[in-house]
Amino acid sequence: MPRRAALAAVPTPAAVLDLDVLERNVVRMANKARTLGVALRPHAKTHKCVEVARLQQERGARGLTVATLAEARAFADAGFADLTWAVPVVPGRLDEVVELARRLTFRVLVESDAAADAVARAAAEARVSLHVWIEIDTGQHRTGVDPASDLAESLARRLATTSPLVFDGILTHAGQGYGAKDRAALERAAATERDVMVALAERLRRAGVPVPGVSIGSTPTMAVVKDLTGVTEIRPGNYVFNDFVQVAGGVCAPEDCAFSVLATVISHQPGADHAVVDAGALSLSKDLGPSDPVRRRGYGPLLRGLAGGEVDPVLQVRGVTQEHGIVGPAETAEGQARAPGSAQSAVAGAEPADVEGRLAVGEKVRILANHSCLSAALFDEYWVVRGEDVVDRWRIWRGR
Amino acid sequence: MPRRAALAAVPTPAAVLDLDVLERNVVRMANKARTLGVALRPHAKTHKCVEVARLQQERGARGLTVATLAEARAFADAGFADLTWAVPVVPGRLDEVVELARRLTFRVLVESDAAADAVARAAAEARVSLHVWIEIDTGQHRTGVDPASDLAESLARRLATTSPLVFDGILTHAGQGYGAKDRAALERAAATERDVMVALAERLRRAGVPVPGVSIGSTPTMAVVKDLTGVTEIRPGNYVFNDFVQVAGGVCAPEDCAFSVLATVISHQPGADHAVVDAGALSLSKDLGPSDPVRRRGYGPLLRGLAGGEVDPVLQVRGVTQEHGIVGPAETAEGQARAPGSAQSAVAGAEPADVEGRLAVGEKVRILANHSCLSAALFDEYWVVRGEDVVDRWRIWRGR
């Protein structure tokens, strides 16, 4: 397969990146960060891709955020000099952390005394300066120190005064924005993320602890935030691709989605109201998408035609097994397709004809994944397109 | 990391294979096939691993089943000479199919006239003999020809008389066994799988179409089946590992599960009834497990201790994000952990103390994945153990 080809000739299943959309998304968030007066440190867990990170850097991103040490090593090898590993540091992998910290500015998250002990010991033994953020819980209640606790202050003080650690400040991820019921709720989550962090930074400074950085951000909260006074950097990740979760949440439009999965129809039995494509759970993931079930479209809607940009109003992936995706008009019970010829569609206007007409064996379709980060991580490379022309292939750095 | 080490020293997250259990599972299914008088062609999509396939072959497996062409190429390179690609053939990838068919006996699935056209043309152009099965729908209603249809007979006749195609016979996967409510329902699914296929083979033979093979099988249906008269081969896959779905379905016991995920506790805030491990959606998948919600244990229960073999009665992964797993006693809304100190457990006898006592930052845990096939496919290698000793590392052939 030559680099330049038609999208329709790409072997399926395939991860497709629309470069025009990607570039727009990169520029839009970079401009937003500039307008709001904060640094942009994109979360690269979404793309795991050196070429995408370079586009972000060229447009003004300062440093990257990573979710795995495999990503960190790939970006280090590509010359990136400033990375934050935005998961509470794994004590058993501090030898790898130290190795990275010898090569570049490597920043880790600490949110317990046990982790602080381990990090301080590893840095001292290796005689390497290691950057540390304290992770703060601003409402997601997943990880992070309670901002009202004594621990927030004692841990900050300890990290700020322990050599050879370098205390970077306080960091949070308001992941609860993904559960917001409407725009007002999302705006409240975004305001809380900022307000809680700025208040904590002020409290720590009053207590004599210097707080160089205040790092926040997710794609939904950054989409609605108006004022970031007191914040120094933001770390959205998904914005570079977007996905159906963001569309359903009102964060972006379908034409803002840069990532999709190309699949081939491999089965359609006469009279059935479903067809089967070669993109299943190992292409789309089993992410059910929007947290609001009313907005769900199974494992993702189809796009209209191969050019992309518009969501099909009827067809979606309504079930997945390992390498099979069940495509049809209506949502039935998870993973259950209906018997050939037996079903009445639950969607007004959706008839077997919708499937018959469009989903012949051998046809290719594009699927808008519910969750682009999880879907991309299932592939080894992106097929990069402008319109329906393949213009490049970029490696995805999966692994640990 | 040397090959021989303690499991506790393995970097997390890691895919762990218990070799003693694996060998037992391999032998048990091989013996069952022998007793029932059928060939065993294991589905390698579960393990994607040459070393596991060799164990299966040494114990009498004849050929392998694969779900992807990446698996097919890996097994071809390792010297396996007889493979079935058990997904309806993807027309756009027939060049790769032909390439494989030049190297070994390669069998593909056809279940439409369109696919038959494409396969016949590709084989004729390449002058390579290509083996074909017709896939039959015995009740899963995912893929496969209706066994009562005229198409079943016309397609069989066509494939049996089209050179250079070699007609292997009829093949099915009774995936509906995974939705069986109880053992009686599972036994009915298994009986239907056999009966429908044997009846169709007889009908085709009466109509003058030779049917060399009748291929069926899934792990649940093979666990309960008593008689396979008329069947020539079975293709269970999951049995080699098993998983929590099989345990919950009564198909095996926890000590029959060879695959688990090793993870490290990376967060536990004071007073919280949850901890966080470094195994999230990209280690466990987002498979919700048993189709019966009553038997669900979130994204998988913990095992007791590092030696494995016994399911923890209280602790489970109750939510996942990309690289985080929320571990705690009770199931809350998907992906939502409770606020530190705020929650009463919904499980009798489950107190924050269960978390406090066992899940300190830095501790390692083993998780029984809901769906071992999907979880294994997220890793690059297995850490192979006997007890808590690492005895080998085996590559996982992910990809397309």
Interface residues (C-beta under 8 A of the other chain):
Chain A: A9 P11 T12 P13 A14 K45 A67 T68 V87 P88 V89 V90 P91 G92 R93 E96 E111 S112 A114 A115 A118 D137 H141 R142 T143 G144 V145 D146 S149 L151 G175 G179 T264 I266 S267 H268 Q269 P270 V276 D278 A281 L282 S285 K286 D287 L288 S291 G319 T321 Q322 E323 H324 I326 G335 Q336 A337 R338 A339 P340 A360 V361 G362 K364 C373 L374 A377 F379 D380 R398 G399 R400
Chain B: A9 P11 T12 P13 A14 K45 A67 T68 V87 P88 V89 V90 P91 G92 R93 E96 E111 S112 A114 A115 A118 D137 Q140 H141 R142 T143 G144 V145 D146 S149 L151 G175 G179 T264 I266 S267 H268 Q269 P270 V276 D278 A281 L282 S285 K286 D287 L288 S291 G319 T321 Q322 E323 H324 I326 G335 Q336 A337 R338 A339 P340 A360 V361 G362 K364 C373 L374 A377 F379 D380 R398 G399 R400
